[in-house]
């Protein structure tokens, strides 16, 4: 939530200063960030989750 609020605050500042190029770039970043947050439940598909479930994480290293 804090990251989203910060990005919205930065976008509001860019829009109030009428820096439209910066605002459009920040809008893309905000959309990408929103997609990442919306799909956080798919973490079991990530490489990190795969590595956590491997034998090294269970303390069976040789």
VOPAMAR-172157 format. One record per residue (C-alpha): residue number from 0; residue in one letter; x, y, z. Coordinates in steps of 0.05 Angstrom, whole numbers, always signed. Layout:
BEGIN
@i = NUM | aa = A | u = X | v = Y | w = Z;
...
! end
This chain:
BEGIN
@i = 0 | aa = X | u = +0 | v = +0 | w = +0;
@i = 1 | aa = X | u = +56 | v = +48 | w = +17;
@i = 2 | aa = X | u = +89 | v = +39 | w = -51;
@i = 3 | aa = X | u = +23 | v = +51 | w = -87;
@i = 4 | aa = X | u = +10 | v = +114 | w = -47;
@i = 5 | aa = X | u = +80 | v = +140 | w = -60;
@i = 6 | aa = X | u = +73 | v = +129 | w = -135;
@i = 7 | aa = X | u = +5 | v = +164 | w = -135;
@i = 8 | aa = X | u = +35 | v = +222 | w = -98;
@i = 9 | aa = X | u = +92 | v = +228 | w = -148;
@i = 10 | aa = X | u = +43 | v = +224 | w = -206;
@i = 11 | aa = X | u = +1 | v = +279 | w = -174;
@i = 12 | aa = X | u = +63 | v = +323 | w = -169;
@i = 13 | aa = X | u = +82 | v = +311 | w = -241;
@i = 14 | aa = X | u = +11 | v = +326 | w = -265;
@i = 15 | aa = X | u = +5 | v = +389 | w = -223;
@i = 16 | aa = X | u = +71 | v = +414 | w = -251;
@i = 17 | aa = X | u = +45 | v = +395 | w = -321;
@i = 18 | aa = X | u = +104 | v = +349 | w = -337;
@i = 19 | aa = X | u = +63 | v = +304 | w = -382;
@i = 20 | aa = X | u = +121 | v = +262 | w = -407;
@i = 21 | aa = X | u = +141 | v = +244 | w = -336;
@i = 22 | aa = X | u = +69 | v = +232 | w = -317;
@i = 23 | aa = X | u = +59 | v = +183 | w = -374;
@i = 24 | aa = X | u = +121 | v = +144 | w = -355;
@i = 25 | aa = X | u = +100 | v = +142 | w = -282;
@i = 26 | aa = X | u = +31 | v = +118 | w = -304;
@i = 27 | aa = X | u = +64 | v = +59 | w = -339;
@i = 28 | aa = X | u = +105 | v = +43 | w = -277;
@i = 29 | aa = X | u = +43 | v = +47 | w = -233;
@i = 30 | aa = X | u = +5 | v = +0 | w = -279;
@i = 31 | aa = X | u = +62 | v = -50 | w = -278;
@i = 32 | aa = X | u = +67 | v = -45 | w = -202;
@i = 33 | aa = X | u = -8 | v = -56 | w = -196;
@i = 34 | aa = X | u = -3 | v = -119 | w = -239;
@i = 35 | aa = X | u = +54 | v = -145 | w = -195;
@i = 36 | aa = X | u = +14 | v = -132 | w = -132;
@i = 37 | aa = X | u = -49 | v = -163 | w = -161;
@i = 38 | aa = X | u = -12 | v = -227 | w = -179;
@i = 39 | aa = X | u = +27 | v = -236 | w = -114;
@i = 40 | aa = X | u = -14 | v = -298 | w = -99;
@i = 41 | aa = X | u = +21 | v = -332 | w = -158;
@i = 42 | aa = X | u = +87 | v = -332 | w = -119;
@i = 43 | aa = X | u = +88 | v = -408 | w = -119;
@i = 44 | aa = X | u = +105 | v = -404 | w = -193;
@i = 45 | aa = X | u = +168 | v = -362 | w = -181;
@i = 46 | aa = X | u = +240 | v = -385 | w = -181;
@i = 47 | aa = X | u = +247 | v = -363 | w = -109;
@i = 48 | aa = X | u = +190 | v = -408 | w = -87;
@i = 49 | aa = X | u = +221 | v = -465 | w = -127;
@i = 50 | aa = X | u = +288 | v = -455 | w = -93;
@i = 51 | aa = X | u = +256 | v = -451 | w = -24;
@i = 52 | aa = X | u = +222 | v = -518 | w = -34;
@i = 53 | aa = X | u = +286 | v = -551 | w = -58;
@i = 54 | aa = X | u = +330 | v = -598 | w = -17;
@i = 55 | aa = X | u = +378 | v = -543 | w = +3;
@i = 56 | aa = X | u = +324 | v = -508 | w = +43;
@i = 57 | aa = X | u = +309 | v = -571 | w = +83;
@i = 58 | aa = X | u = +380 | v = -574 | w = +112;
@i = 59 | aa = X | u = +402 | v = -635 | w = +72;
@i = 60 | aa = X | u = +463 | v = -604 | w = +40;
@i = 61 | aa = X | u = +522 | v = -652 | w = +33;
! end
